[in-house]
Amino acid sequence: MNGIRLLTRADDAGMNTTANQAIRAAARQGIVRNVSVLACGPAVKDAVEVLGDLAGTVDFGFHVCLTAEWENLRWGPVSEKASVASILRADGTLPFTCEELAGLSPDPDNMMAEIGAQYEYLCSLGVTPSYLDEHMGVGAAVGLTDRLEQFAREKGLVYNRGLIASGAVKPVPGWNGPAEHPGTELADALAEAGPGTYLVVGHPAFKTPEMERTHLPGRPTGEAMIARNRERRMFADIEIVDYCDNVDVELLRYSSFA
């Protein structure tokens, strides 16, 4: 073995059907071993159907979500809207960004109530999370890190932010994400990094009409599709799969840190 241990995570399962299918491919054909699920995502039930049989091969995570970043793919809370009004836009959807959420001066108890509702809903769908992480790093933006750490501890979940803070995992040195040759680029970055325990996070997608339409405010259609297709490929291209196999990279699940 070359001493590289790699914690590979695919985020945003439940966002749309394209993401669900791409995450499945990245796990079945590639090196993804952890899948973070959006309980409030419009396609979360499809995610459970598409990804459910991966249990035992991957760990599922509770992807705490208090934002909805897309211009044309909006979602709201799992809770009754009136009960968490301080965290919502006027149209009843979650804010686009963490900064917008913070600007609402949200009630911390409203935020934790919604987080609790998301967790319970995810479990009710048959998902058994092993870890907790945050969509868009929302915990730090709104001062919830301590409460999220406590929540994770109470639920028996590995707390992603805590792993990073402790130094148990770290980013791949020099890795800034995929470009034209995703699998080769990640393999080269790992070879350059040498022994260590690293975290690589992506948001897999395919090039589909559904994903082409999905865009951030002020950004062109197709931009996110191209970027997220590359993130799928960094996990599933034959170059990264062969590299991990040939040099015995140890692919980790969050449960190994429990």
C-alpha positions as CSV (number, residue, x, y, z in Angstrom):
1,M,0.0,0.0,0.0
2,N,1.2,3.6,-0.7
3,G,-0.2,5.1,2.5
4,I,-3.0,7.1,0.9
5,R,-6.4,6.8,2.6
6,L,-9.2,8.6,0.7
7,L,-12.5,9.6,2.1
8,T,-14.7,10.1,-1.0
9,R,-18.0,11.9,-0.7
10,A,-20.8,12.7,-3.3
11,D,-23.1,15.5,-2.1
12,D,-26.6,16.6,-3.0
13,A,-28.4,13.3,-3.5
14,G,-32.0,14.2,-3.7
15,M,-31.5,17.5,-5.6
16,N,-32.8,16.1,-8.9
17,T,-33.0,12.8,-10.7
18,T,-29.8,13.5,-12.7
19,A,-27.8,13.9,-9.5
20,N,-29.2,10.6,-8.1
21,Q,-28.3,8.6,-11.2
22,A,-24.8,10.2,-11.4
23,I,-24.1,9.5,-7.8
24,R,-25.1,5.9,-8.3
25,A,-22.7,5.6,-11.2
26,A,-19.9,7.3,-9.2
27,A,-20.4,4.7,-6.5
28,R,-21.0,1.6,-8.6
29,Q,-18.4,2.3,-11.3
30,G,-16.1,4.7,-9.4
31,I,-14.6,5.4,-6.0
32,V,-17.4,7.1,-4.1
33,R,-17.9,5.5,-0.7
34,N,-20.1,8.2,1.0
35,V,-23.3,9.8,-0.2
36,S,-24.8,12.9,1.4
37,V,-28.6,13.2,1.1
38,L,-30.7,16.3,1.0
39,A,-33.8,15.5,3.1
40,C,-35.5,18.6,1.7
41,G,-34.5,18.0,-1.9
42,P,-37.2,17.7,-4.5
43,A,-36.0,14.3,-5.6
44,V,-35.2,12.8,-2.2
45,K,-37.7,9.9,-2.6
46,D,-36.2,9.1,-6.0
47,A,-32.7,9.2,-4.3
48,V,-33.8,6.5,-1.8
49,E,-35.2,4.4,-4.6
50,V,-32.1,4.8,-6.9
51,L,-29.5,4.6,-4.2
52,G,-31.0,2.4,-1.5
53,D,-29.4,-0.8,-2.6
54,L,-25.9,0.8,-2.2
55,A,-26.3,0.5,1.6
56,G,-23.4,-1.7,2.8
57,T,-21.2,-0.4,-0.1
58,V,-21.4,3.2,0.8
59,D,-22.3,5.2,4.0
60,F,-25.2,7.6,3.7
61,G,-24.9,11.1,5.3
62,F,-27.4,13.6,6.6
63,H,-26.6,16.7,4.5
64,V,-28.0,19.5,6.7
65,C,-29.6,22.1,4.4
66,L,-30.9,25.6,5.1
67,T,-30.3,27.0,1.7
68,A,-31.5,26.5,-1.9
69,E,-29.0,28.0,-4.3
70,W,-30.5,27.4,-7.7
71,E,-32.4,30.0,-9.7
72,N,-34.9,27.5,-11.2
73,L,-34.8,24.6,-8.8
74,R,-36.3,25.9,-5.5
75,W,-37.1,24.0,-2.3
76,G,-38.5,24.8,1.1
77,P,-38.3,23.3,4.5
78,V,-39.4,19.9,5.7
79,S,-41.1,21.6,8.7
80,E,-44.4,23.4,8.4
81,K,-43.4,26.8,7.0
82,A,-45.2,28.8,9.7
83,S,-43.2,27.1,12.4
84,V,-39.8,28.1,10.9
85,A,-40.7,31.4,9.2
86,S,-37.5,33.2,10.3
87,I,-35.4,31.0,8.0
88,L,-37.5,31.5,4.9
89,R,-37.7,33.9,2.0
90,A,-41.0,35.7,1.4
91,D,-42.0,33.0,-1.1
92,G,-41.5,30.2,1.4
93,T,-38.3,28.8,0.0
94,L,-35.0,28.6,1.7
95,P,-32.5,31.4,1.0
96,F,-30.1,31.2,-2.0
97,T,-27.0,31.6,0.1
98,C,-25.7,31.4,3.6
99,E,-25.2,35.1,3.6
100,E,-28.8,35.7,2.7
101,L,-29.8,33.3,5.5
102,A,-27.7,35.2,8.0
103,G,-29.2,38.5,6.8
104,L,-32.6,37.2,7.9
105,S,-31.4,37.1,11.5
106,P,-32.8,33.6,11.8
107,D,-34.0,32.2,15.1
108,P,-31.4,29.5,16.1
109,D,-34.2,27.4,17.5
110,N,-36.1,27.6,14.2
111,M,-32.9,26.4,12.4
112,M,-32.4,23.5,14.8
113,A,-36.1,22.6,14.6
114,E,-35.8,22.3,10.8
115,I,-32.6,20.3,11.1
116,G,-34.3,17.9,13.5
117,A,-37.3,17.6,11.1
118,Q,-35.0,16.9,8.2
119,Y,-33.2,14.2,10.1
120,E,-36.4,12.5,11.2
121,Y,-37.8,12.6,7.7
122,L,-34.7,11.1,6.2
123,C,-34.9,8.3,8.7
124,S,-38.6,7.8,7.9
125,L,-37.6,7.2,4.3
126,G,-35.4,4.3,5.4
127,V,-32.1,6.0,5.3
128,T,-29.8,5.3,8.2
129,P,-27.2,8.1,8.2
130,S,-23.6,7.4,9.5
131,Y,-22.4,11.0,9.5
132,L,-23.5,14.7,9.4
133,D,-22.2,17.3,7.0
134,E,-23.5,20.7,5.8
135,H,-24.8,22.0,2.5
136,M,-22.8,25.0,1.6
137,G,-21.1,25.0,5.0
138,V,-24.1,26.5,6.6
139,G,-23.3,25.8,10.2
140,A,-20.3,28.1,10.4
141,A,-22.2,30.9,8.5
142,V,-25.0,31.1,11.0
143,G,-23.2,30.1,14.3
144,L,-24.6,26.6,14.6
145,T,-21.4,24.6,14.7
146,D,-21.6,23.8,18.4
147,R,-25.2,22.8,18.2
148,L,-24.6,20.7,15.1
149,E,-21.8,18.9,16.9
150,Q,-24.0,18.2,19.8
151,F,-26.8,17.0,17.5
152,A,-24.4,14.7,15.7
153,R,-23.2,13.3,19.0
154,E,-26.8,12.7,20.3
155,K,-27.7,10.9,17.1
156,G,-24.5,8.8,17.0
157,L,-23.3,10.5,13.7
158,V,-19.7,11.2,12.7
159,Y,-19.4,15.0,12.5
160,N,-17.6,16.0,9.3
161,R,-16.5,19.4,10.5
162,G,-15.1,17.8,13.6
163,L,-13.0,15.4,11.5
164,I,-11.5,18.2,9.6
165,A,-10.9,20.4,12.7
166,S,-9.1,17.5,14.4
167,G,-6.8,16.9,11.5
168,A,-8.1,13.4,11.0
169,V,-8.7,14.2,7.4
170,K,-7.4,17.0,5.2
171,P,-7.8,18.3,1.6
172,V,-5.6,16.8,-1.1
173,P,-2.6,19.3,-1.3
174,G,-2.9,21.5,-4.4
175,W,-6.2,20.0,-5.5
176,N,-8.5,22.7,-6.8
177,G,-11.1,20.5,-8.5
178,P,-11.4,18.8,-11.9
179,A,-10.8,20.4,-15.3
180,E,-10.6,18.7,-18.8
181,H,-9.3,15.3,-17.6
182,P,-10.8,14.8,-14.2
183,G,-9.7,11.2,-13.4
184,T,-6.2,11.8,-14.5
185,E,-5.9,15.1,-12.7
186,L,-7.1,13.6,-9.4
187,A,-4.8,10.6,-9.7
188,D,-1.8,12.9,-10.4
189,A,-2.7,15.1,-7.4
190,L,-2.8,12.1,-5.1
191,A,0.5,10.7,-6.4
192,E,2.1,14.1,-5.8
193,A,0.5,14.4,-2.3
194,G,1.9,11.1,-0.9
195,P,0.8,9.3,2.2
196,G,-2.0,10.8,4.2
197,T,-5.7,10.7,4.9
198,Y,-7.6,13.0,2.5
199,L,-11.1,14.1,1.8
200,V,-12.4,14.6,-1.7
201,V,-15.9,16.0,-2.2
202,G,-17.9,16.3,-5.4
203,H,-21.4,16.9,-6.7
204,P,-21.8,14.3,-9.5
205,A,-24.1,14.9,-12.5
206,F,-24.6,13.9,-16.1
207,K,-25.1,16.0,-19.1
208,T,-28.9,16.0,-19.3
209,P,-31.6,18.5,-20.2
210,E,-32.6,18.6,-16.5
211,M,-29.1,19.5,-15.4
212,E,-28.5,21.9,-18.2
213,R,-31.5,24.0,-17.1
214,T,-30.2,24.1,-13.5
215,H,-28.2,27.3,-12.9
216,L,-27.2,29.7,-10.2
217,P,-28.6,33.2,-10.2
218,G,-26.9,35.3,-12.8
219,R,-25.0,32.4,-14.3
220,P,-25.6,30.8,-17.7
221,T,-27.5,27.6,-18.3
222,G,-25.2,24.6,-18.8
223,E,-22.4,26.0,-16.6
224,A,-23.3,23.9,-13.5
225,M,-23.9,20.8,-15.7
226,I,-20.4,21.0,-17.1
227,A,-18.8,21.5,-13.7
228,R,-20.7,18.7,-12.0
229,N,-20.2,16.3,-14.9
230,R,-16.5,16.8,-14.3
231,E,-17.0,16.1,-10.6
232,R,-18.7,12.8,-11.5
233,R,-15.8,11.9,-13.8
234,M,-13.2,12.6,-11.2
235,F,-14.7,9.8,-9.2
236,A,-15.5,7.4,-12.1
237,D,-13.0,7.9,-14.9
238,I,-11.0,4.7,-15.5
239,E,-7.8,6.6,-14.7
240,I,-8.7,7.3,-11.1
241,V,-10.3,3.9,-10.6
242,D,-7.1,2.2,-12.0
243,Y,-4.8,4.4,-9.9
244,C,-6.6,3.6,-6.7
245,D,-6.6,-0.1,-7.5
246,N,-3.0,-0.3,-8.7
247,V,-1.4,1.5,-5.8
248,D,-3.9,0.2,-3.2
249,V,-5.5,3.5,-2.1
250,E,-7.7,2.7,0.9
251,L,-11.2,4.1,0.2
252,L,-12.8,5.1,3.5
253,R,-16.3,5.4,4.8
254,Y,-17.3,7.8,7.5
255,S,-18.2,4.9,9.8
256,S,-14.5,4.0,10.0
257,F,-14.1,7.1,12.1
258,A,-16.9,6.3,14.5
